[in-house]
Amino acid sequence: MKERPAHDVTVLLNRVGEGDNSAPDKLLELVYEDLRHLAAVYMRDERADHTLQATALVHEAYLRMVDWKNVTWENRAQFFAVAAQVMRRVLVDHARGRNAAKREGSQQKLALDEAVGFADKNEFDVLTLEEALLSLESLDPRQAKIVELRFFGGLSIEESAHVLKVSATTVKREWTVAKAWFHRELSRKGVA
């Protein structure tokens, strides 16, 4: 993600929380490129005929986020962590809707690339990935949050540490453990 002035984003986030009606549009203008990049990462390995495009994913996630009442936004890193979580939920909701409409059809695929380190060029069903993340969350909520921040949110080790209010060393160590857990879990399910 291209780094936007964190102070400007934080100021606008505070204005959104205070009820300034002009702030959401100004905020979207400031963060749109980064949100679009994040959505493009999600959509990169989706099937060619996917009905949800990156732009629609950005808009759906943003509408869900700025519609929240009485949200206290801390900073840019927290905003993008929430954006990642909301985008993930939009994709999961979309996959569930598609599967409900077409039970025997193919499921949405999401590639976990070598930067994530789960596996090289393997595709995983979005719903299978969501199920694994929920399993990890029941075992270790912080590791699940780290996966969400790093993989889904595209946040760095340092940004993730800031959001979680832990050291970068802790995030790095738990990220390594979480990736190993994911690889083992997805292998057990026969998808890794």
N, CA, C and O of each residue as an XYZ file, in Angstrom:
768
protein
N       0.829     -1.178      0.000
C       0.000      0.000      0.000
C       0.872      1.239      0.000
O       1.900      1.297      0.675
N       0.449      2.219     -0.760
C       1.161      3.484     -0.776
C       0.824      4.236      0.505
O      -0.343      4.365      0.875
N       1.828      4.715      1.155
C       1.648      5.374      2.444
C       1.004      6.741      2.253
O       1.567      7.601      1.577
N      -0.141      6.944      2.829
C      -0.814      8.243      2.847
C      -0.433      8.935      4.151
O      -0.079      8.265      5.121
N      -0.498     10.257      4.191
C      -0.182     10.943      5.442
C      -1.085     10.440      6.565
O      -2.295     10.667      6.555
N      -0.485      9.760      7.523
C      -1.255      9.146      8.604
C      -2.043     10.192      9.382
O      -3.169      9.944      9.814
N      -1.438     11.365      9.556
C      -2.111     12.418     10.314
C      -3.397     12.838      9.613
O      -4.430     12.998     10.264
N      -3.348     13.020      8.292
C      -4.536     13.429      7.542
C      -5.638     12.385      7.643
O      -6.805     12.729      7.827
N      -5.278     11.122      7.525
C      -6.255     10.039      7.636
C      -6.853     10.033      9.038
O      -8.069      9.918      9.191
N      -6.019     10.155     10.054
C      -6.498     10.138     11.430
C      -7.427     11.313     11.708
O      -8.454     11.149     12.366
N      -7.074     12.496     11.211
C      -7.933     13.675     11.394
C      -9.296     13.433     10.765
O     -10.324     13.717     11.380
N      -9.311     12.912      9.547
C     -10.584     12.653      8.879
C     -11.369     11.546      9.584
O     -12.594     11.621      9.673
N     -10.684     10.531     10.079
C     -11.372      9.475     10.828
C     -12.035     10.049     12.075
O     -13.158      9.674     12.412
N     -11.350     10.950     12.756
C     -11.934     11.597     13.932
C     -13.154     12.422     13.547
O     -14.154     12.435     14.264
N     -13.066     13.109     12.415
C     -14.199     13.909     11.950
C     -15.390     13.023     11.585
O     -16.538     13.398     11.823
N     -15.120     11.854     11.009
C     -16.205     10.901     10.721
C     -16.890     10.509     12.032
O     -18.118     10.498     12.123
N     -16.077     10.186     13.046
C     -16.612      9.791     14.344
C     -17.392     10.886     15.036
O     -18.294     10.612     15.828
N     -17.047     12.121     14.739
C     -17.737     13.268     15.337
C     -19.016     13.617     14.583
O     -19.770     14.497     15.000
N     -19.257     12.923     13.471
C     -20.491     13.163     12.719
C     -20.386     14.192     11.611
O     -21.410     14.621     11.080
N     -19.179     14.602     11.247
C     -18.992     15.549     10.145
C     -19.425     14.872      8.845
O     -18.791     13.916      8.396
N     -20.495     15.366      8.250
C     -21.062     14.739      7.046
C     -20.173     14.836      5.813
O     -20.333     14.050      4.879
N     -19.245     15.780      5.791
C     -18.350     15.904      4.631
C     -17.112     15.017      4.763
O     -16.429     14.757      3.772
N     -16.820     14.555      5.967
C     -15.592     13.788      6.209
C     -15.539     12.442      5.481
O     -14.478     12.102      4.958
N     -16.626     11.654      5.414
C     -16.522     10.362      4.716
C     -16.084     10.487      3.255
O     -15.286      9.680      2.778
N     -16.598     11.489      2.545
C     -16.199     11.663      1.145
C     -14.734     12.067      1.025
O     -14.021     11.586      0.144
N     -14.291     12.950      1.909
C     -12.891     13.374      1.894
C     -11.976     12.210      2.269
O     -10.900     12.043      1.694
N     -12.416     11.411      3.238
C     -11.639     10.249      3.655
C     -11.526      9.249      2.510
O     -10.445      8.727      2.239
N     -12.643      8.983      1.842
C     -12.621      8.040      0.724
C     -11.655      8.509     -0.351
O     -10.914      7.703     -0.912
N     -11.657      9.796     -0.641
C     -10.734     10.342     -1.638
C      -9.281     10.099     -1.229
O      -8.437      9.805     -2.075
N      -8.994     10.220      0.048
C      -7.632     10.067      0.547
C      -7.180      8.606      0.585
O      -6.017      8.315      0.304
N      -8.083      7.689      0.928
C      -7.696      6.286      1.108
C      -8.111      5.382     -0.048
O      -7.787      4.195     -0.042
N      -8.817      5.915     -1.033
C      -9.379      5.083     -2.099
C      -8.317      4.237     -2.805
O      -8.516      3.040     -3.013
N      -7.208      4.842     -3.169
C      -6.163      4.115     -3.892
C      -5.645      2.925     -3.069
O      -5.425      1.843     -3.615
N      -5.454      3.123     -1.775
C      -4.987      2.039     -0.910
C      -6.054      0.955     -0.759
O      -5.737     -0.234     -0.784
N      -7.307      1.358     -0.605
C      -8.387      0.377     -0.509
C      -8.527     -0.405     -1.817
O      -8.771     -1.611     -1.807
N      -8.371      0.290     -2.929
C      -8.467     -0.365     -4.243
C      -7.341     -1.388     -4.403
O      -7.554     -2.478     -4.934
N      -6.137     -1.027     -3.937
C      -5.010     -1.961     -3.988
C      -5.302     -3.190     -3.130
O      -5.059     -4.319     -3.555
N      -5.820     -2.971     -1.930
C      -6.165     -4.073     -1.036
C      -7.226     -4.972     -1.673
O      -7.115     -6.196     -1.620
N      -8.243     -4.376     -2.269
C      -9.294     -5.156     -2.939
C      -8.730     -5.917     -4.136
O      -9.119     -7.057     -4.388
N      -7.824     -5.294     -4.865
C      -7.222     -5.960     -6.025
C      -6.434     -7.189     -5.598
O      -6.421     -8.194     -6.308
N      -5.776     -7.120     -4.444
C      -5.052     -8.283     -3.920
C      -6.039     -9.410     -3.648
O      -5.780    -10.564     -3.990
N      -7.164     -9.079     -3.035
C      -8.191    -10.078     -2.774
C      -8.713    -10.699     -4.066
O      -8.919    -11.910     -4.145
N      -8.926     -9.859     -5.076
C      -9.604    -10.301     -6.294
C      -8.651    -10.869     -7.342
O      -9.104    -11.462     -8.320
N      -7.360    -10.705     -7.162
C      -6.354    -11.077     -8.164
C      -6.523    -12.494     -8.700
O      -6.424    -12.708     -9.909
N      -6.769    -13.442     -7.845
C      -6.839    -14.829     -8.276
C      -8.257    -15.399     -8.273
O      -8.451    -16.615     -8.303
N      -9.233    -14.508     -8.236
C     -10.610    -14.973     -8.333
C     -10.884    -15.414     -9.771
O     -10.149    -15.058    -10.693
N     -11.934    -16.182     -9.944
C     -12.286    -16.644    -11.283
C     -12.605    -15.450    -12.180
O     -13.032    -14.400    -11.700
N     -12.396    -15.618    -13.473
C     -12.564    -14.524    -14.431
C     -13.997    -13.998    -14.481
O     -14.205    -12.808    -14.717
N     -14.979    -14.859    -14.264
C     -16.379    -14.439    -14.356
C     -16.968    -14.039    -12.997
O     -18.187    -14.005    -12.830
N     -16.108    -13.743    -12.045
C     -16.573    -13.357    -10.712
C     -17.475    -12.138    -10.845
O     -17.138    -11.180    -11.541
N     -18.620    -12.176    -10.176
C     -19.575    -11.076    -10.297
C     -19.232     -9.878     -9.423
O     -19.789     -8.796     -9.608
N     -18.333    -10.059     -8.485
C     -17.906     -8.965     -7.624
C     -16.532     -8.498     -8.084
O     -15.588     -9.287     -8.112
N     -16.414     -7.243     -8.441
C     -15.150     -6.680     -8.901
C     -14.499     -5.886     -7.762
O     -15.155     -5.544     -6.778
N     -13.208     -5.599     -7.911
C     -12.458     -4.908     -6.857
C     -13.098     -3.568     -6.487
O     -13.182     -3.227     -5.307
N     -13.544     -2.819     -7.478
C     -14.160     -1.523     -7.205
C     -15.425     -1.697     -6.374
O     -15.661     -0.936     -5.435
N     -16.231     -2.685     -6.711
C     -17.452     -2.947     -5.942
C     -17.109     -3.393     -4.525
O     -17.800     -3.029     -3.573
N     -16.039     -4.182     -4.383
C     -15.608     -4.623     -3.067
C     -15.200     -3.423     -2.213
O     -15.554     -3.354     -1.036
N     -14.467     -2.490     -2.787
C     -14.065     -1.273     -2.065
C     -15.303     -0.506     -1.613
O     -15.409     -0.118     -0.449
N     -16.232     -0.290     -2.531
C     -17.408      0.512     -2.207
C     -18.291     -0.167     -1.162
O     -18.774      0.490     -0.241
N     -18.504     -1.470     -1.297
C     -19.312     -2.199     -0.316
C     -18.657     -2.144      1.063
O     -19.330     -1.876      2.058
N     -17.363     -2.393      1.127
C     -16.655     -2.357      2.412
C     -16.701     -0.954      3.007
O     -16.970     -0.796      4.198
N     -16.444      0.052      2.200
C     -16.422      1.426      2.704
C     -17.796      1.836      3.229
O     -17.902      2.466      4.282
N     -18.844      1.476      2.494
C     -20.193      1.812      2.959
C     -20.506      1.139      4.284
O     -21.143      1.739      5.150
N     -20.071     -0.082      4.445
C     -20.296     -0.777      5.720
C     -19.513     -0.107      6.847
O     -19.977     -0.059      7.986
N     -18.341      0.404      6.534
C     -17.483      0.991      7.566
C     -17.955      2.368      8.010
O     -18.051      2.624      9.210
N     -18.251      3.255      7.074
C     -18.590      4.625      7.450
C     -20.019      4.759      7.936
O     -20.407      5.818      8.428
N     -20.803      3.713      7.808
C     -22.171      3.738      8.299
C     -22.237      3.432      9.800
O     -23.298      3.553     10.413
N     -21.101      3.034     10.390
C     -21.094      2.713     11.805
C     -21.274      3.989     12.621
O     -20.664      5.021     12.342
N     -22.110      3.889     13.613
C     -22.352      5.036     14.490
C     -21.456      4.921     15.726
O     -21.218      3.832     16.249
N     -20.980      6.055     16.164
C     -20.186      6.138     17.394
C     -18.933      5.273     17.381
O     -18.549      4.710     18.407
N     -18.297      5.168     16.218
C     -17.035      4.430     16.128
C     -15.913      5.399     16.470
O     -15.877      6.523     15.969
N     -15.008      4.960     17.316
C     -13.841      5.769     17.634
C     -12.672      5.203     16.848
O     -12.136      4.146     17.181
N     -12.287      5.915     15.808
C     -11.167      5.489     14.976
C      -9.891      5.987     15.620
O      -9.786      7.155     15.993
N      -8.915      5.088     15.751
C      -7.652      5.464     16.378
C      -6.671      6.060     15.383
O      -6.083      7.111     15.636
N      -6.491      5.384     14.240
C      -5.461      5.814     13.302
C      -5.610      5.063     11.984
O      -6.516      4.247     11.815
N      -4.711      5.353     11.064
C      -4.706      4.749      9.729
C      -4.580      3.226      9.797
O      -5.308      2.517      9.104
N      -3.668      2.720     10.623
C      -3.454      1.273     10.710
C      -4.720      0.568     11.172
O      -5.086     -0.469     10.618
N      -5.392      1.112     12.174
C      -6.632      0.507     12.645
C      -7.685      0.543     11.541
O      -8.412     -0.432     11.349
N      -7.773      1.648     10.819
C      -8.740      1.778      9.733
C      -8.531      0.688      8.679
O      -9.489      0.048      8.246
N      -7.272      0.476      8.267
C      -7.011     -0.536      7.240
C      -7.183     -1.954      7.791
O      -7.527     -2.867      7.041
N      -6.949     -2.146      9.076
C      -7.213     -3.454      9.682
C      -8.709     -3.756      9.635
O      -9.118     -4.872      9.315
N      -9.512     -2.758      9.953
C     -10.963     -2.933      9.893
C     -11.403     -3.111      8.441
O     -12.274     -3.931      8.151
N     -10.803     -2.344      7.529
C     -11.146     -2.473      6.108
C     -10.879     -3.889      5.622
O     -11.684     -4.456      4.883
N      -9.761     -4.459      6.029
C      -9.434     -5.830      5.627
C     -10.466     -6.810      6.159
O     -10.904     -7.716      5.450
N     -10.848     -6.619      7.411
C     -11.838     -7.506      8.012
C     -13.178     -7.380      7.288
O     -13.829     -8.388      7.014
N     -13.584     -6.177      6.983
C     -14.862     -5.964      6.307
C     -14.819     -6.542      4.891
O     -15.783     -7.173      4.458
N     -13.717     -6.337      4.165
C     -13.600     -6.916      2.820
C     -13.679     -8.436      2.876
O     -14.320     -9.064      2.033
N     -13.031     -9.014      3.862
C     -13.094    -10.464      4.020
C     -14.534    -10.902      4.229
O     -14.986    -11.876      3.628
N     -15.244    -10.190      5.073
C     -16.644    -10.540      5.344
C     -17.515    -10.364      4.097
O     -18.413    -11.171      3.859
N     -17.268     -9.333      3.309
C     -18.023     -9.134      2.063
C     -17.796    -10.321      1.133
O     -18.746    -10.855      0.561
N     -16.539    -10.733      0.982
C     -16.242    -11.873      0.107
C     -16.862    -13.167      0.630
O     -17.383    -13.966     -0.148
N     -16.807    -13.373      1.932
C     -17.409    -14.579      2.510
C     -18.923    -14.550      2.315
O     -19.518    -15.558      1.934
N     -19.547    -13.405      2.574
C     -20.993    -13.289      2.353
C     -21.339    -13.558      0.887
O     -22.323    -14.232      0.584
N     -20.526    -13.027     -0.002
C     -20.751    -13.227     -1.434
C     -20.609    -14.703     -1.788
O     -21.420    -15.238     -2.545
N     -19.585    -15.369     -1.247
C     -19.371    -16.795     -1.525
C     -20.521    -17.631     -0.978
O     -20.982    -18.564     -1.636
N     -20.978    -17.302      0.209
C     -22.098    -18.046      0.790
C     -23.356    -17.853     -0.046
O     -24.095    -18.808     -0.288
N     -23.602    -16.631     -0.485
C     -24.764    -16.368     -1.332
C     -24.687    -17.119     -2.649
O     -25.676    -17.682     -3.117
N     -23.514    -17.120     -3.234
C     -23.325    -17.834     -4.505
C     -23.500    -19.327     -4.310
O     -24.141    -19.986     -5.129
N     -22.938    -19.873     -3.234
C     -23.060    -21.306     -2.972
C     -24.500    -21.696     -2.658
O     -24.947    -22.785     -3.021
N     -25.217    -20.814     -1.991
C     -26.618    -21.105     -1.709
C     -27.421    -21.133     -3.005
O     -28.333    -21.945     -3.158
N     -27.084    -20.251     -3.929
C     -27.798    -20.184     -5.203
C     -27.385    -21.305     -6.153
O     -28.151    -21.703     -7.031
N     -26.182    -21.803     -5.969
C     -25.655    -22.798     -6.905
C     -24.883    -23.856     -6.117
O     -23.652    -23.856     -6.136
N     -25.573    -24.746     -5.434
C     -24.951    -25.717     -4.542
C     -23.887    -26.567     -5.218
O     -22.844    -26.815     -4.613
N     -24.101    -27.014     -6.423
C     -23.141    -27.887     -7.075
C     -22.049    -27.128     -7.819
O     -21.145    -27.750     -8.376
N     -22.109    -25.814     -7.840
C     -21.155    -25.013     -8.613
C     -19.807    -24.886     -7.944
O     -19.594    -25.378     -6.835
N     -18.901    -24.218     -8.634
C     -17.564    -24.007     -8.084
C     -17.625    -22.934     -7.014
O     -18.499    -22.068     -7.030
N     -16.685    -23.002     -6.085
C     -16.621    -22.028     -5.018
C     -15.555    -21.002     -5.349
O     -14.665    -21.252     -6.161
N     -15.655    -19.829     -4.703
C     -14.674    -18.787     -4.925
C     -13.311    -19.254     -4.443
O     -13.201    -19.940     -3.427
N     -12.276    -18.877     -5.181
C     -10.920    -19.245     -4.809
C     -10.131    -17.987     -4.474
O     -10.337    -16.924     -5.059
N      -9.242    -18.136     -3.537
C      -8.372    -17.051     -3.123
C      -6.969    -17.619     -3.049
O      -6.743    -18.610     -2.356
N      -6.029    -17.015     -3.744
C      -4.663    -17.537     -3.750
C      -3.887    -16.984     -2.556
O      -3.972    -15.799     -2.233
N      -3.148    -17.848     -1.928
C      -2.244    -17.441     -0.861
C      -0.854    -17.490     -1.465
O      -0.295    -18.570     -1.655
N      -0.302    -16.355     -1.762
C       0.960    -16.347     -2.497
C       2.162    -16.505     -1.575
O       2.028    -16.563     -0.353
N       3.334    -16.572     -2.187
C       4.550    -16.824     -1.422
C       4.869    -15.714     -0.425
O       5.604    -15.952      0.533
N       4.344    -14.523     -0.621
C       4.580    -13.454      0.341
C       3.913    -13.776      1.673
O       4.416    -13.402      2.732
N       2.798    -14.459      1.618
C       2.126    -14.863      2.835
C       2.833    -16.062      3.421
O       2.911    -16.204      4.641
N       3.349    -16.926      2.568
C       4.145    -18.044      3.025
C       3.347    -19.255      3.476
O       3.927    -20.188      4.031
N       2.036    -19.273      3.259
C       1.268    -20.459      3.620
C       1.612    -21.586      2.657
O       1.852    -22.718      3.077
N       1.633    -21.280      1.390
C       1.944    -22.275      0.367
C       2.182    -21.521     -0.932
O       1.675    -20.414     -1.114
N       2.948    -22.114     -1.828
C       3.233    -21.454     -3.087
C       2.134    -21.707     -4.097
O       1.850    -22.851     -4.454
N       1.513    -20.621     -4.558
C       0.540    -20.651     -5.643
C      -0.603    -21.644     -5.451
O      -1.151    -22.148     -6.432
N      -0.961    -21.925     -4.234
C      -2.126    -22.771     -3.991
C      -3.358    -21.892     -3.930
O      -3.293    -20.752     -3.471
N      -4.478    -22.418     -4.390
C      -5.739    -21.707     -4.278
C      -6.559    -22.351     -3.181
O      -6.577    -23.572     -3.031
N      -7.230    -21.521     -2.425
C      -8.064    -22.010     -1.349
C      -9.447    -21.420     -1.493
O      -9.604    -20.254     -1.858
N     -10.420    -22.207     -1.213
C     -11.796    -21.779     -1.179
C     -11.922    -20.704     -0.095
O     -11.418    -20.889      1.013
N     -12.582    -19.590     -0.396
C     -12.747    -18.500      0.559
C     -13.430    -19.004      1.822
O     -13.048    -18.627      2.930
N     -14.430    -19.849      1.660
C     -15.147    -20.357      2.828
C     -14.277    -21.302      3.659
O     -14.371    -21.304      4.886
N     -13.428    -22.107      3.003
C     -12.510    -22.983      3.735
C     -11.509    -22.145      4.516
O     -11.201    -22.454      5.667
N     -11.007    -21.095      3.900
C     -10.079    -20.189      4.566
C     -10.751    -19.509      5.756
O     -10.151    -19.382      6.823
N     -11.983    -19.077      5.573
C     -12.731    -18.448      6.657
C     -12.938    -19.433      7.805
O     -12.781    -19.070      8.970
N     -13.287    -20.669      7.482
C     -13.484    -21.702      8.501
C     -12.191    -21.944      9.284
O     -12.218    -22.069     10.509
N     -11.076    -22.008      8.587
C      -9.787    -22.208      9.247
C      -9.454    -21.009     10.142
O      -8.959    -21.181     11.255
N      -9.726    -19.804      9.654
C      -9.438    -18.611     10.453
C     -10.291    -18.591     11.718
O      -9.806    -18.214     12.785
N     -11.546    -18.989     11.610
C     -12.408    -19.054     12.796
C     -11.920    -20.119     13.775
O     -12.009    -19.934     14.989
N     -11.406    -21.231     13.252
C     -10.838    -22.270     14.130
C      -9.621    -21.735     14.872
O      -9.473    -21.944     16.076
N      -8.750    -21.043     14.139
C      -7.577    -20.455     14.779
C      -8.006    -19.421     15.821
O      -7.410    -19.331     16.894
N      -9.017    -18.660     15.506
C      -9.499    -17.640     16.438
C      -9.976    -18.264     17.746
O      -9.780    -17.686     18.815
N     -10.597    -19.437     17.671
C     -11.043    -20.092     18.901
C      -9.861    -20.608     19.725
O      -9.954    -20.723     20.947
N      -8.754    -20.916     19.051
C      -7.550    -21.395     19.742
C      -6.669    -20.251     20.226
O      -6.171    -20.269     21.351
N      -6.484    -19.257     19.366
C      -5.601    -18.138     19.691
C      -6.089    -16.887     18.968
O      -5.704    -16.644     17.824
N      -6.927    -16.096     19.622
C      -7.500    -14.916     18.977
C      -6.453    -13.937     18.421
O      -6.654    -13.341     17.362
N      -5.343    -13.779     19.141
C      -4.333    -12.831     18.662
C      -3.680    -13.329     17.373
O      -3.455    -12.539     16.456
N      -3.373    -14.619     17.288
C      -2.790    -15.141     16.050
C      -3.766    -14.988     14.890
O      -3.358    -14.659     13.776
N      -5.044    -15.223     15.141
C      -6.047    -15.051     14.085
C      -6.091    -13.594     13.642
O      -6.209    -13.309     12.450
N      -5.999    -12.682     14.582
C      -6.011    -11.258     14.248
C      -4.765    -10.890     13.441
O      -4.837    -10.079     12.518
N      -3.637    -11.481     13.785
C      -2.400    -11.226     13.039
C      -2.547    -11.700     11.592
O      -2.144    -10.999     10.664
N      -3.126    -12.891     11.401
C      -3.357    -13.383     10.038
C      -4.263    -12.414      9.291
O      -4.006    -12.072      8.137
N      -5.301    -11.985      9.944
C      -6.236    -11.050      9.312
C      -5.536     -9.746      8.931
O      -5.721     -9.233      7.828
N      -4.743     -9.223      9.839
C      -4.050     -7.959      9.574
C      -2.996     -8.106      8.481
O      -2.892     -7.259      7.593
N      -2.212     -9.187      8.550
C      -1.101     -9.364      7.610
C      -1.594     -9.826      6.244
O      -1.254     -9.221      5.228
N      -2.393    -10.891      6.207
C      -2.815    -11.448      4.932
C      -3.952    -10.636      4.324
O      -3.854    -10.175      3.187
N      -5.013    -10.466      5.072
C      -6.169     -9.778      4.524
C      -5.975     -8.268      4.484
O      -6.439     -7.608      3.554
N      -5.295     -7.721      5.479
C      -5.129     -6.273      5.544
C      -3.894     -5.748      4.865
O      -3.798     -4.554      4.580
N      -2.935     -6.632      4.599
C      -1.709     -6.199      3.960
C      -0.837     -5.327      4.850
O       0.049     -4.626      4.362
N      -1.087     -5.370      6.158
C      -0.299     -4.542      7.069
C       1.069     -5.168      7.307
O       1.222     -6.389      7.256
N       2.036     -4.342      7.560
C       3.388     -4.812      7.867
C       3.420     -5.369      9.289
O       2.459     -5.242     10.048
N       4.538     -5.980      9.624
C       4.746     -6.469     11.001
C       4.580     -5.305     11.977
O       3.891     -5.429     12.989
N       5.214     -4.174     11.666
C       5.184     -3.014     12.551
C       3.785     -2.436     12.673
O       3.354     -2.094     13.774
N       3.060     -2.319     11.549
C       1.694     -1.793     11.603
C       0.789     -2.731     12.399
O      -0.049     -2.279     13.179
N       0.960     -4.025     12.200
C       0.168     -5.005     12.947
C       0.456     -4.898     14.436
O      -0.461     -4.958     15.256
N       1.731     -4.739     14.788
C       2.119     -4.593     16.193
C       1.461     -3.355     16.797
O       0.992     -3.383     17.934
N       1.433     -2.271     16.025
C       0.816     -1.035     16.506
C      -0.677     -1.226     16.770
O      -1.187     -0.804     17.807
N      -1.370     -1.861     15.831
C      -2.804     -2.099     15.989
C      -3.076     -2.973     17.217
O      -4.003     -2.710     17.982
N      -2.261     -4.012     17.395
C      -2.470     -4.957     18.492
C      -1.850     -4.504     19.813
O      -2.084     -5.105     20.861
N      -1.057     -3.435     19.743
C      -0.381     -2.900     20.936
C       0.540     -3.941     21.585
O       0.553     -4.123     22.802
N       1.312     -4.618     20.714
C       2.332     -5.575     21.152
C       3.615     -5.245     20.389
O       3.614     -4.388     19.506
N       4.692     -5.920     20.728
C       5.955     -5.662     20.038
C       5.966     -6.292     18.645
O       5.241     -7.249     18.375
N       6.791     -5.742     17.782
C       6.961     -6.299     16.442
C       7.522     -7.711     16.529
O       7.178     -8.561     15.708
N       8.372     -7.972     17.502
C       8.937     -9.313     17.700
C       7.832    -10.315     18.007
O       7.850    -11.438     17.501
N       6.878     -9.916     18.827
C       5.753    -10.796     19.154
C       4.935    -11.096     17.906
O       4.572    -12.247     17.664
N       4.642    -10.071     17.113
C       3.865    -10.275     15.888
C       4.615    -11.198     14.932
O       4.025    -12.107     14.349
N       5.911    -10.963     14.774
C       6.710    -11.794     13.866
C       6.694    -13.256     14.298
O       6.512    -14.151     13.472
N       6.884    -13.492     15.583
C       6.894    -14.860     16.108
C       5.523    -15.527     15.934
O       5.440    -16.669     15.481
N       4.459    -14.817     16.290
C       3.119    -15.401     16.202
C       2.656    -15.537     14.757
O       1.875    -16.438     14.451
N       3.109    -14.678     13.873
C       2.819    -14.782     12.441
C       3.420    -16.083     11.898
O       2.777    -16.799     11.131
N       4.651    -16.377     12.300
C       5.315    -17.609     11.868
C       4.546    -18.832     12.360
O       4.334    -19.777     11.601
N       4.130    -18.820     13.616
C       3.364    -19.931     14.184
C       2.010    -20.059     13.488
O       1.580    -21.168     13.168
N       1.345    -18.943     13.254
C       0.026    -18.965     12.606
C       0.121    -19.510     11.180
O      -0.750    -20.266     10.749
N       1.172    -19.131     10.444
C       1.340    -19.652      9.082
C       1.537    -21.162      9.113
O       0.984    -21.880      8.280
N       2.320    -21.643     10.067
C       2.543    -23.094     10.185
C       1.234    -23.793     10.544
O       0.927    -24.853      9.999
N       0.469    -23.209     11.453
C      -0.816    -23.790     11.830
C      -1.745    -23.850     10.619
O      -2.387    -24.873     10.380
N      -1.818    -22.755      9.852
C      -2.673    -22.714      8.658
C      -2.252    -23.775      7.654
O      -3.093    -24.477      7.093
N      -0.971    -23.885      7.433
C      -0.491    -24.875      6.460
C      -0.902    -26.282      6.905
O      -1.390    -27.072      6.097
N      -0.704    -26.589      8.178
C      -1.076    -27.906      8.698
C      -2.588    -28.116      8.613
O      -3.041    -29.189      8.215
N      -3.365    -27.109      8.983
C      -4.819    -27.220      8.966
C      -5.350    -27.401      7.545
O      -6.216    -28.243      7.305
N      -4.837    -26.622      6.616
C      -5.310    -26.723      5.236
C      -4.822    -28.018      4.587
O      -5.514    -28.576      3.735
N      -3.646    -28.501      4.975
C      -3.153    -29.797      4.488
C      -4.054    -30.917      4.989
O      -4.374    -31.852      4.256
N      -4.456    -30.804      6.249
C      -5.347    -31.804      6.845
C      -6.677    -31.862      6.097
O      -7.291    -32.923      5.985
N      -7.111    -30.719      5.593
C      -8.366    -30.664      4.833
C      -8.167    -31.026      3.369
O      -9.116    -31.082      2.586
N      -6.893    -31.274      3.016
C      -6.592    -31.696      1.643
C      -6.564    -30.581      0.628
O      -6.730    -30.827     -0.566
N      -6.356    -29.347      1.084
C      -6.336    -28.220      0.138
C      -4.973    -27.544      0.056
O      -4.814    -26.581     -0.695
N      -4.001    -28.016      0.800
C      -2.666    -27.376      0.741
C      -1.680    -28.301      0.080
O      -0.509    -27.952     -0.065
